[in-house]
Amino acid sequence: MAYDLGTRLVVGIASSALFDLTESDAVFRQEGEQAYRGYQQEHLAVPLRPGTAFPFVRRLLSLNDISPAGDPLVEAIVLSQNDPDTGLRVMRSVEHHGLDITRAVFSQGRAPYRFMPALNMSLFLSANETDVRQAVAMRLPAGRVLDAAFADDPEDRDLRVAFDFDGILADDASDQVWQTQGLPAFQGHEVANMVTPHEPGPLRDFLAGLHRIQQREEQHGGEHPGYHRRLRISLVTARSAPAHERAVTSLKQWGVMVNDAFFLGGVDKAGVLDVLRPHIFFDDQPKNLTSRHVPGVHVPFGVINEPAG
């Protein structure tokens, strides 16, 4: 019987997001593909250092310990433009760091994100902006991981995930009103549609998958008194009252919830994020991903990310 990915939260992760490829990329840019292949072969036994998304992926996979053996809640699959030969170093590094990742797609020189629907993926993370933009143009849930000076604590098993709302969990229909008509028109639009949930945005299904894990944590806690729930989800948005109500209504209608909600009304998000310290934060505007202490992911979705002119 085939292994069923349909019941699991599946995340696609490029090697550029999972590991620090600074040295490898420099060889590729300066000396070309053949030199890059040789470099990877020569350094096959040298593990790659963790990259920006490594703490997030490590903690997400660790939540499988509350599920029966052989029936994981989460799957992470490497998606790489390397060929299988040069991809060996990536998989050896996965093993070295103790990550429970056994599946990979190596598609030499071609975009591996094309296989996301076939693998039931609700998220693709990469440091390659071109790949991410092309994936989003195909209506696939993808984000570009930005560099951050995040100090990971290997003893900390908690996982904190933070989301912007418009253009991330919801579509950008309301954001279009804001961009074209201004804040008063946006507030009026949201009040007029207060009881109408938003259409889902690119990461709504990923949030739903996280919510299922939280439900499993709640069940596990009931069966194992003293269990510390590790997954915490936060909403950090520029919305404020009265527009906050439609966001809450949408979450409820989608059957999901968050643990924290910050309706900041235009206040800089960086200060809140520096206190919240999520292991990953998703936003559709790079200007909101300025905290150097928080691993940020830019999701280039919606009108605000379309080329000017």
C-alpha positions in Angstrom: 0.0 0.0 0.0 1.4 3.4 -1.0 2.5 5.8 1.7 -0.2 8.5 2.1 0.9 12.1 2.3 -2.7 13.4 2.3 -3.1 13.1 6.0 0.1 15.0 6.9 1.4 18.5 7.0 4.0 18.5 4.2 6.6 21.2 3.8 9.0 21.5 0.9 12.4 22.9 1.8 15.2 24.0 -0.6 18.7 23.3 0.5 19.3 27.1 0.3 16.8 27.6 3.1 17.7 24.7 5.2 21.5 25.1 5.1 24.1 27.9 4.8 25.3 27.6 1.1 27.3 30.8 1.1 30.6 29.1 0.2 29.0 26.7 -2.3 27.1 29.5 -4.1 30.3 31.6 -4.4 32.0 28.7 -6.2 29.1 28.3 -8.6 28.9 32.0 -9.4 32.7 32.6 -9.7 33.8 29.3 -11.3 30.7 27.7 -12.9 28.8 24.4 -12.6 31.6 22.0 -13.1 33.7 23.6 -10.4 30.7 23.6 -8.1 30.1 19.9 -8.7 33.8 19.2 -7.9 33.6 21.3 -4.8 30.6 19.4 -3.5 32.3 16.1 -4.2 35.5 17.2 -2.4 33.5 18.4 0.6 31.0 15.5 0.7 32.1 14.5 4.2 31.9 18.1 5.5 28.4 18.8 6.9 26.7 22.0 5.8 26.0 24.5 8.5 22.4 25.2 9.5 20.6 27.9 7.5 17.9 30.4 8.4 15.0 28.0 8.2 16.8 25.2 10.0 15.5 26.0 13.6 11.9 26.1 12.2 12.2 22.8 10.4 13.9 21.0 13.3 11.2 22.1 15.7 8.4 21.3 13.3 9.7 17.8 12.7 10.2 17.2 16.5 6.4 17.4 16.9 6.2 13.9 15.4 7.1 12.5 18.8 3.5 12.9 19.8 2.3 10.7 17.0 2.5 6.9 16.7 5.7 5.5 15.1 5.3 5.3 11.4 2.5 7.8 11.3 4.1 11.2 11.5 2.2 14.4 11.7 4.8 16.3 9.6 6.9 15.5 6.6 9.7 17.7 5.3 10.9 17.0 1.8 14.0 18.5 0.2 13.3 20.2 -3.1 16.6 20.9 -5.0 17.8 22.0 -8.4 20.9 19.9 -7.8 21.3 16.6 -9.6 21.2 13.5 -7.3 25.0 13.3 -7.3 25.7 16.8 -6.0 22.7 16.5 -3.8 24.4 13.8 -1.7 26.1 16.4 0.5 22.7 17.9 1.3 21.3 14.6 2.4 24.4 13.7 4.4 24.1 17.0 6.1 20.5 16.2 6.9 21.6 13.0 8.5 24.5 14.6 10.4 22.2 17.2 12.0 19.7 14.5 13.0 16.8 15.8 10.9 14.1 13.2 10.2 14.0 13.9 6.4 14.2 10.9 4.2 12.5 12.2 1.0 14.0 14.5 -1.6 13.4 15.7 -5.1 16.6 16.5 -7.1 15.7 18.0 -10.5 18.9 19.2 -12.2 18.6 22.8 -13.3 14.8 22.7 -13.2 12.3 24.0 -10.8 11.4 21.3 -8.3 8.4 23.2 -6.9 6.4 21.9 -9.8 5.9 18.7 -7.8 4.3 20.4 -4.8 0.7 19.4 -5.6 1.7 15.8 -6.3 3.4 15.7 -2.9 0.5 17.5 -1.0 2.8 20.4 0.1 1.2 23.4 1.8 4.5 25.3 1.9 7.7 25.7 0.0 10.7 27.6 1.5 13.7 28.7 -0.5 16.3 31.5 -0.5 16.0 31.7 -4.3 13.8 34.7 -5.1 13.2 33.6 -8.7 12.0 30.2 -7.8 9.7 31.6 -5.1 8.1 34.2 -7.4 7.6 31.6 -10.1 6.0 29.2 -7.7 3.6 32.0 -6.4 2.8 32.9 -10.0 1.6 29.3 -10.3 -0.6 29.8 -7.2 1.6 27.6 -5.1 2.3 28.5 -1.4 5.9 29.6 -1.4 8.1 32.0 0.5 11.6 33.4 0.3 13.7 33.0 3.4 15.6 36.1 4.4 18.9 36.1 6.3 18.6 36.7 10.0 21.0 36.6 13.0 18.7 34.2 14.9 20.5 32.5 17.8 19.0 29.0 18.0 18.8 27.3 21.4 19.0 23.6 20.8 17.6 22.9 24.2 14.4 24.9 23.4 11.8 22.6 21.9 9.0 25.1 21.5 8.0 26.3 18.0 6.6 29.8 17.5 5.1 30.7 14.1 3.9 34.2 13.2 1.8 35.3 10.3 0.7 38.6 8.7 -2.9 38.4 7.6 -3.7 40.1 4.3 -1.9 38.5 1.4 -0.7 35.6 3.6 -3.6 33.9 5.4 -6.3 35.8 3.5 -6.2 36.9 -0.2 -5.4 40.5 -1.0 -8.8 41.7 -2.0 -9.0 44.1 1.0 -5.4 45.1 0.6 -6.2 46.2 -3.0 -8.8 48.6 -1.5 -6.2 49.9 0.9 -3.6 50.4 -1.8 -5.9 52.1 -4.3 -8.3 54.0 -2.1 -6.6 54.6 1.2 -7.1 53.6 4.8 -10.6 55.2 5.4 -12.0 53.3 2.4 -10.3 50.1 3.6 -11.9 50.4 7.1 -15.3 51.1 5.6 -15.0 48.1 3.3 -14.1 45.8 6.2 -17.0 47.1 8.3 -19.4 46.6 5.4 -18.1 43.0 5.0 -17.6 42.2 8.7 -19.6 39.0 8.6 -18.2 37.8 5.3 -15.0 35.7 5.7 -12.1 36.4 3.4 -11.1 34.1 0.6 -8.1 32.1 1.6 -4.6 33.4 0.9 -1.5 31.3 0.0 -0.8 30.1 3.5 -4.3 29.4 4.9 -3.9 25.6 4.3 -0.5 25.7 6.0 -2.1 27.4 9.0 -4.8 24.7 9.0 -2.2 22.0 9.1 -0.5 23.7 12.1 -3.9 23.9 13.8 -4.4 20.1 13.4 -1.1 19.6 15.1 -2.2 21.9 18.0 -5.4 19.8 18.3 -3.2 16.7 18.5 -1.1 18.4 21.2 -4.3 19.1 23.1 -5.3 15.4 22.9 -1.8 14.3 23.8 -1.8 16.6 26.8 -5.1 15.0 28.0 -3.5 11.6 27.7 -0.2 12.6 29.3 -0.7 15.0 32.2 2.2 17.4 32.5 2.9 17.6 28.8 4.1 21.1 27.7 2.4 22.2 24.5 5.2 23.4 22.2 3.5 24.9 19.1 2.3 28.6 19.4 0.8 30.5 16.5 0.6 34.3 16.4 -1.1 36.8 14.1 0.9 40.1 13.6 -1.0 42.5 11.3 -1.3 46.2 10.5 -5.0 45.9 10.9 -6.7 47.6 13.8 -10.3 48.1 15.1 -12.8 47.9 13.5 -11.1 46.0 10.7 -9.8 43.4 13.2 -13.2 41.8 13.5 -13.4 40.5 9.9 -10.0 38.8 10.4 -11.2 37.1 13.5 -14.4 36.1 11.7 -12.4 34.6 8.9 -10.3 32.5 11.1 -13.4 31.2 12.9 -15.1 30.4 9.6 -12.0 28.6 8.4 -12.1 26.4 11.5 -8.7 27.5 12.7 -7.4 29.6 15.6 -4.3 31.5 16.7 -2.9 31.8 20.2 -2.0 35.5 20.0 -3.2 38.4 17.8 -1.5 41.7 17.5 -3.6 44.3 15.6 -1.0 47.1 15.4 -2.7 49.7 13.2 0.5 50.7 11.4 2.9 50.4 14.3 6.2 48.9 13.3 6.1 45.2 13.6 9.8 44.7 14.4 9.4 45.8 18.0 6.7 43.2 18.7 8.5 40.5 16.8 11.7 41.1 18.8 9.8 40.4 22.0 7.7 37.5 20.5 10.8 35.9 18.9 9.1 33.6 16.5 11.1 30.9 14.8 9.6 32.1 11.5 7.4 35.0 10.4 5.5 35.3 7.1 4.7 38.6 5.5 3.9 39.8 2.0 6.0 43.0 2.4 9.8 43.0 2.8 9.7 46.3 4.7 8.0 44.4 7.6 10.7 41.8 7.7 13.3 44.1 9.2 14.0 42.4 12.5 17.4 40.9 12.3 16.6 38.6 15.2 13.6 36.9 13.5 13.8 34.5 10.6 11.5 36.3 8.1 9.9 34.8 5.0 8.7 37.1 2.1 5.6 35.7 0.3 5.5 37.7 -2.9 1.7 37.4 -3.4 -0.9 39.9 -4.5 -1.0 43.3 -6.1 1.5 44.9 -3.7 4.2 42.5 -5.1 3.4 43.2 -8.8 6.0 45.2 -10.8 5.3 49.0 -10.8 4.0 50.4 -14.0 
